[in-house]
Amino acid sequence: MSAVPELQRAARPAHDPVLEIKNLSVDYGYDDPTHVLRQVSLNLNRGEVLGLAGESGCGKSTLAYAATRLLPPPGLITGGQVLFTDRDGTQSDILAMNDSDLRASRWQDMAIVFQGAMNSLNPVFRIGRQIADGIQAHKPGISKKEALERAGELLDMVGISADRLRDYPHQLSGGMRQRVMIAMALALDPQVLIMDEPTTALDVVMQRQIVEQIAELRERLGFSVIFITHDVSLLIEIADRIAIMYAGEIVEDASSQDVYRRPRHPYADGLLHSFPPLRGPRRELGGIPGSPPDMSKLPTGCPFRDRCEFAWDACAAITPELTGTAVAGDDPRRTVACLRHTPDLVQAAGFEPKPVPERLALR
Amino acid sequence: MSIDSEVLERDLDVAQEAAAPTSPRRKFLFMRNTKALTGLVILGFFTLMAIIGPWIAPYDPDARSKDVLQPPSWDHLFGTTHIGQDVFSQILVGTRGVMVVGFVAGIVATTIGVLIGVTAGYIGGFGDEGLSALSNVFLVIPQLPLIIIIAGQLPSAGGLTVALVIAATGWAWGARVLRAQTLSLRKRDFIEAARANGEKSWRIITAEILPNLTAIIAAGFVGTVGFAVLSQITLSFIGITSVSEWNWGTVLFWAQAQLALQQGAWWWFVPAGLCIALLGMSLTLINFGIDEFVNPRLRSTGLNARKLRKRQIRPRIGFTPVVHEAKEDRS
């Protein structure tokens, strides 16, 4: 599953951000809050599939929901910007939008496929009507008939024959319902599609179908995808770029092939050694020792240091920043948050810098 | 089973003790809710008056005097009636009747409602049908006329009788709501899991379902108390129950009978009316407080409503509030 060449993109899209998350901070709880995201920055380029990976509770979903302002109470965004760039180049800050603008922008600019998407359909309405409803809400001029026609096209697009429009949700299988949700998300031709573990509840065959479908639709329609999952092998297959999160921070951000073949952060390396490769020499399944830190009392310094085999005394004192790697010949756009890659910072703080370990400096 | 739960409770105690030093205020969380606190203070005041009222009343509420129809003064705080009775003393003495009837009726009606509603919802089948039919019958009985008839038939109808009559006619609404909620709860995964774990029915009902119903039960109780207070005052006001037993309704009855409004004797009816409004308000505030407290998701919101307003945070689903408080020093 780890390396399927036909799904890989030949070239990475040029730097043309459609969504820029800048220094996004999120708290849970209003008094005595837990800082679940601390100044996270992330770019999503036009036409790109960006994978968000990490353990449960590391903030993947929080990041996506905060960027769309869908976090339920007691979630609170305490800072940052989420800049959305429209096709014509106008920029808007989602965090500064008022309610009606936000309502209009949702689904039109950014659509979301939820984790339990199969249960997001209303059981008492026909699926055609549910898709058409959304279209009509955003395009008031459109007639019911046209909206239903469009709904039929959409179903066709995700591989469901258009005569299922008059079916009720219970008449469809789980995978089909999931695809209906994807069709619905694509109804208004959004520029960003956020998928929160869209395949978690499905079997691997259905997972594969849906992932291929998304890849194909992306090719055709040119939207960008933020794909959230803890299944790193799936991400390597579908994503152009992968951001790996740990304890509410992005620790590595690089193209998926770079993450897979040349991980630079010990946590990314650990994640990759948690599942067996299908090709290449057999290797030992490492896993990552220990468990993630308690977000409400995070230690100073690097949050990963207790579980990291490469940690040394500087890791307890300096909080690593997301910077370029220290390995010669790396993609200049990839970033990593590890002190092994920032000898200058370590030196400035009065510690002896250490080189990047051999395992994290593969070429 | 009992050993298990004992161990569990001890563990919980340990956990609470361990957590205690970090947040010493945890114990009286409910009291930190401004709404609940306000409501409790008002209710506590009336309860205190109900207990000590007859002793601290400056005059005998029945005693006539020469000060006829006097406006409020230092001698008579709420003025006097047409035969010189002290309105302040009447209100003080009457508090006890109002509170006793309200709470006895509330407790009895809530108990019946919980027993019948939760049982009907949980057992289902014929038992459910029967109990639902029973509560449906009680639902369609017009309450006030029935109370008037029963109270009228019992010549010696004192406060307790009235309370019991109100309870007997007022439990059905709560039972119906509780049945519906129990029906929905018993299908949830955590109840299925409890059943799969081998918990007994009574334990599922008391330990799993009832805590989820707390808000509804409390709201029903508070509502019934309010309803009982109003019913009793209505009965006294229209003169069904004995007018010699003082409560706020009796005060209003006399005020109305002696044309206080036409004579401009506002002090005669305004204090009693204000007391009724205050008591009702305190019950409603407590109800809001319970609502915010019982739902853990609303808890931190409800506790800090004022602080949140100051920070301009309005917690809503679908529109996460944004405040720019975090330092933004990263490039």
Interface residues (C-beta under 8 A of the other chain):
Chain A: N23 S25 G29 Y30 D31 D32 H35 R38 Q39 S41 Y65 A66 R69 L70 L71 P72 P73 P74 G75 L76 I77 T78 G79 G80 L95 A96 D99 L102 E321
Chain B: S23 R297 L298 S300 T301 L303 N304 K307 L308 R311 I313 P315 R316 I317 G318 F319 T320 P321 V322 V323 H324 E325 A326 K327 E328 D329 R330
